[in-house]
Amino acid sequence: MALRFSLFIFIFSLYFICDFPGIFGHDEDRTIKTMEEFSGYPIHEPKYPNSLSSLSVNSDTLQKQIDELATFSDSPAPSVTRILYSEKDVLARSYIKDLMELSGLSVREDAVGNIFGRWNGYEPELAPILTGSHIDAIPYSGKYDGVVGVLGAIEAINVLKRLGFKPKRSLEVIMFTSEEPTRFGISCLGSRLLAGSVQLAELLKKTVDSQNISFSDAAKSAGYANAKGDLSEVFLKKGSYFAFVELHIEQGPILEKEGTSIGVVTAIASPASIKVTFEGNGGHAGAALMPERNDAGLAAAELALAVEKHVLDSGSIDTVGTVGILKLHPGAINSIPSMAHLEIDTRDIDESRRNLVIEKIHQSALAIAKKRKVILSEFEIVNQDPPALSDESIIKATELACQELNLTHKKMISRAYHDSLFMARVSPMGMIFIPCYKGYSHKPEEFSSVVDIANGVKVLALTLAKLSLS
């Protein structure tokens, strides 16, 4: 009995010297478990959130990285333009890979350039936790969209490593390829493929950009894609990851207006994109009398107003619609438009409500064409993705992280869509929002403070820690 008690005291002392080994070292954890069984005395570990609540983010370095990454741009500061597979995109990719390697992550890339950096857990056979975002940027945009979720994820790993944390499940950081649709007109290209989109894999075989460069040639010029052009190797099986968590600027004004530190995303609204073309009779703006005109431009204008009406009539603030493109042919001030082309974006977190709006837009297009005696030559729904719900376990882990870090938070939806929308098809998904200045995004004025970014990284790090020990 005396021997057992002496051994217990020794291990108990060693336990505190080793700085909570059950949390920060699995080898010590096994030792304690063995000694508990031998001695018959339980050694209760403190809960890990308490020991992780003092997380320290290297904010100066992180901001410097954000600024450095912004220099890989085809437009002058303060704007950022970084297009898929361009020279600047390739340089930015190398920058991200270097940071991953400096953080001790093992780096790999797939056939389209999704970049992964893994920190192996002490039970690597378990499904890992994935976190990350994108770094491509539409023309003349800002330097925080997506970037915070990639560089912030790497820093979250660094935070946990500096603390001595040891993950049970492996933690991975991902940089997604082409979240923006700028070059090939396809948004979330990398995550759609990871989610197993056979349709997209086939479409990319014949997709070209505005310069008539094929997707395959562009990918190969950047060092990606195999000779056969088979992109099915990018596909992930459902359950490949235990969870996916994305850190992102809100791209909306709510958090900043309310003075709330963190947004816990519960659902992501999904867009449906529609292309519409009216064809009428052109003619001289002075010679053609008004009652005899078949003005395709006025048909398009009327449909644009109908989009607004149908969205407002939905009865929900979560239903939105935008006519983002309106082109008139021949485009001369003194010529009646003979053709008008519109591209419409409709979004909602309720799929059936969004689809009802689409149907009403279609019926309006038919009625307008008949009334104005023009031809509705095109009404194409380009994509109609379902919305995605965040997983309750990730929501709970994120909320607990906020509470333990004494950060104010609120549940909210994302009206912008992200790679998370498609990763939800692979694994449980969640998102963490941080405030951004006036809700600005996709323009040079986009900004998040170092304090808000650090708060987001802390919440991400603690959420990842919680999930990794599940």
N, C-alpha and C positions, 0 to 999 in steps of 0.2 A: 504494500500500500504506500509506504514512504517513497519507494522508487517511482511509482506512478505519479505521485504528487510532485516530486522533484522534476520529473520529465515534463509534467504539465506546466509548471512555473517557467521552465526554460523555454518551452515552445511559446507560451503566452507572451513572454518578454520579447522573444524573437519576432513574434507577430507584429508588435507595435514598432519595433526597430525597422522592420521591412516596409513600413508605410502602407498599411492595409493590403497585405499580399493577396487576399481573396479577390481584390479588384484589379490590382496592378501587376500581378504575376501568377499565372496558373500553376507554376511548379510549386510555389509556396502554398498555394491553395490546396494542392494534393497532399502536401506534407501535413498541413493542419488537419485535413480530413482524416489522414492515417492516425495521427496522434489522438484525435478525438475518439476514434474507434478503439484505440489501444487503452487510453486512460479512462474512458467513460465520462469525461468531462466535456461538455459542449463549449466551443469558443465561438461566440456570436460575432459575426462581422458587422460593421456599420453598413448601412445601405449606401450603395455607390453614388447616388445623386448628391448626397451631402458632401462627399469628398471631391466631387467634380464641380460643385457650385461656384468655386472660385476660379473658373477658367480664365486664362489670360491670352488675349489675341494680340499678335504683333501687328497693330493697326498701321504703323508707319510703313512697314515693309509691304503689307497688303495694298495700301494705297499706291505705293511706288510701282508695284506690279501692274495695277490697273492702268496707271499712267503710261508705263512702258508698253503694255500691250496695245494701247491706243495709238502708238506711233506706227504700228503696222497698218497703214491706212492709205487708200487711194484718193482721199480728199484731205484738205488741210485742216489742222486743229482750229477750233475745238471739235469739229465734226469727225466722225469715223465712218469709213466705207471699207468693208472687207467682204469681198464676194467669194463664193465657193470656188476653190481650186485656183484662185488667182495667185500671183506671186506673193502678195501680202498675206493671203490666207495661209499659204505654205510656210512662210516665215513665222506667222503667229502660232501655227501648229508646233513647229520646232520649239518655240518658246515654252509652250505648255508642257511638252514632253520633257524638256530640260527641268522644269520646276517639279514635275512628278518624280523624276529620277533623283533630284536633290532631296526630296522628301522621303526617299527610300522606297518608293513604290515601284513595283515591276510593271513595265509598260508594254502594251500590245495594241495593235491597230487591226481593224477589219478591212474588208475589200472596198468600202466606201469612205473610210477614214474616220469612223468613230474611234476615239482614242480612250483606252482604259488604263488606269493605274491602280494596282491592287496592293493592299496591305493585308498579308495573310494573318488570319486569326489562329488561335490555338486549337480550333476544331475546323480545319479548312475543308473538310468534307461536307459541312453544312452549307446550305444556300446562303450566299453572301448578301450584304447590304450595299446598294448602289446609290450614289449621289452625284449630281453634276448638272450641267446645262450646256449652253452653246456659246461660241464666240464670234460667229459670223454676224455681220452688221449690214443693214440696208444702206443705200446711199445717203450720205449726210445725216447720219444718226448720231447717237451718243455712245459713251464708253462703258456703261454699266449694265445695259440689258444683256442678260445671259452670262456676261463676264463675271458678275458677282457670284453666280452659282457655280462657276468652274474654279476661279481663284479662291473663292470663299470655301469651297469644298476641300481644296488642297490645304488651306490654312486650318480648317477644322481637324483634319488628320494630324497636322503639325501640333495643334493645341493638345490633342489627346496623347500624342507621343511625348511631348515635353512633360506632360503630367505623369507619365509612366503607365498610362492605361494599356491594358492588353485586351484586345477584342476576342470574343469567343468566335463569332462569325467573322469571316473576312470582310473588310471594308474596301469598296472600290469607288474611284472617282471616274466619271465619264465626261468627255467632251463630245457632244453630239455633232454630227455633220449636218450642216445646212438646215437649221431650224427656220431660217427665213427663206421665202420663195423667190428671192431676187433673180437668180440666174436661170433656173429652169422652170420657174412657175410652180414649184412643188414645195410646200411648207413641211417642216419636220421630216425631211427626207430620210435622215439617218435613223430616227426613232421609228418611223413607219416601217422601215425595212427590218429593224430589230424585232418589231411586233409581228413580223411574218407576212407582210403584204406581197402576195404573189402578183397581184395586179400591177403594183408599182414596179416590181422587179422586171416584169415584161414590158411595161411602158417605157422604162428607162433605156431599153434596147433601141428605141427609135426616137428618143427625145433629143432635141437640139436647142441651143440657146439662140439669142437674137443675132449672133454672128454665124449661125449655122454650124456651130461646133457641137458634135455629139457629146452626150453625157459620158460615154465610154472614153472618148478621146481626151476629154477634159480631166477625167479621173486619172487616166494613165499619165497625163502630163504632170500631175501632182504626185505621182508615185503610187497610185491606187488602182484597184480593179485588176482582176486576173485576165489572162488572154482569152478565155472562153466567154467572159462577160457574165458568168453565172453568179448572181447575187444572192442565191438562196443560202449560201454559207454564212451570210450576215444574220439570218433569222435566229431568234432565240426561242427555246421551248418555254411554254408557260411554266412558271415556277422556277425558272433559272435563277431568280433572285428572291430573297425573302421579303425585301421591301425596296422601294425606290423613293427617295426624298429629294426634292429640288428647292434650292434657295433662290429667290428671285426678287427683284424690285417689284413693287406693287403695280406699276404702270397705271396708277389711278391715284386720286387725291384723298381717299378716305382716311388712311392711317395718319397722314400728316395733319389733316384738318382736325382730327380727333385727339391728336397727341398720343397715339397708341404705338407702342414699340414694335409689335409683331402681329402679323396676320396669319391665322391658321386656316389654310384653305380647305374647304369642305367639298367643293365641286368645281369643275372646270367647264365653262360653257364651250360649245363647239360650233364652229361656223359651217354654214353651207354656202358654197360659192355658185353664183348663177351667171351665165353669159346670155345676153339678149341682143338680138339684131332686128331692127326694123328696116324695110326697104320701101322707098316711095319714089316719086318722080321729082327730079331736080328741075332746075330752071332759073331764069333770070329773076332776081329779087324785085325788080321793078315791073317787069312785063307780065308775070304770072299773077292773075287776080286771086284774091284770098279765098273766095268760095270754091275755086277750082283746084286748089292745091292739095297735094298728098305729101305733106311735110313729115319726113321721118324724124326730124329733130324735135318737132313738137310732140310726136308720139313718145319719144324717149323722155322728154321733160315731164309729160303727164304720168308716165310710169314711175319716174323718180319720186314724184309726189305721192303716188299710190303706195310705194314702198313705205314711206313715212307713215301714211295713214294706217296701213295694215299692222305695222309694228306697234303703233300707239294703241290701236284697238285690241291688242292682245290682252290688255289688262294687267300686264306685269312689267315692272321696271327692269327685269332681267332679260327682256326681249329687246334686241337692238337690230337695226338694219342700216346699211350704208351703201350708197351708190358711189363707189370710189373711182370708177372709170367711166367717162362719157366721151365718145369720139364721134365727130360728125364728118361726113364726106360730102363734098370735096373740101370743106373747111375754109371757104371764102366768104367774106362778109356780104358780098352781093350775089350769093348763090344759095338757092333753097337746098337744104340737105336732102340728098337722095338716099342716104343710108346713115343710120345711127346705131352705134354699138354701146351697150352698157354692161358693166360688171358689178354685180351686187353681192354684198356680204351680209348674211343674216346669222344671228347667234342667239342662243338661249341655253340655259341649263336643263330646260324641259324639252326633250326631243320632239314629242308630239306637238307641242305648242309651236315650236320653230317650224316644223314641217307643215302645219296648218297655214302659217304665214306664207310659206313658199307657194303653197297651192293657191292662196288668194292672189299672190303676185302674178302667178301664171294666168289665172282667170282674168285679171285686170289687163294683162298684156294682150290677150285674145280680144277682149272687148274694145280696147283702145285701137288696135289694128283695124277692127271692123268699122268703128266709128270714123276713123280718120282715113279709111280706104288706103291703108298701107299693108304691106305683107310682113307678118311675123315670121321671118325666115330662120330664126334661131331662138330656141329657149332651152338651154342646156344646163343641167345641174352638174357642175364639175366635181364637187365632192360634197358629201353629206354625212360627215362623221358623227357618231353619237357622242354626247357629253360623257364625262367621267366623274365618278364619285371618289373622294379620298377615302382611304381605309380607316375605319374607326380606331384600330389599334395605333396607327400612326398619328392620328389626330390627338388621341389621348397622350401618347408619348411626348408630342410636341407641346401640348398644354401643360403637362407636368414639368417639362423643361423650363417653360416660361415662368411657372410658379416658383420653382426652385431657384431661378436666377433673379427673382423679383422684378420681372419685366411684364408690363401691361400687354395684354393681347386680346384679340377678338376673333371669333370665327367669321369667315367671309368667303364669298365665291370669287373665282377668277373669271372675269369677262374676256380677258385675253386668253388665248390658248397657247400651250407649251408642249414640249416633248413629253411632259408628264401625262398628257392626254393619251398618248400611245403606249407609254410604258405601263399604264394601268391595265393593258391587255396582256402584259407579261407577268406582272407581280402586283401586290398591294402597293398603293401609291399615296404620297402626301406632298404638300407644298408648304413652304414657309415664305411669307412676304415680309419685306421691310419697307419703310416709307421712302418715297422719292419726292423731290421738289415739285410741288404743284401737280403731281401725278404725271409730269412730262416723261415721255419716252419716244423713241424713234426720231429724235431730233437732238441737235448739239446741246441744248439746255438740260438734257437729262442729267440728274445728279442725286446721289445719296451720300449722306455725311459719313465720316469715318466711324462715328459713334453708332449710327444705325447699322452700318455694315458689320461692325464688331459684335453688336447685339445679335444680329442674324447668324453670324458664325458661331457664337456661343450656343445659341439655341440648336443650331444644326449639329454641333459637336456633341452636345448632351443627348439629343435625340438619337444620333447614330450610336452613341454608347449604350443607351437603353435598349435599342433594337438589336445591337450586336450580341448582347448577353441573353437574348430571348431564346 
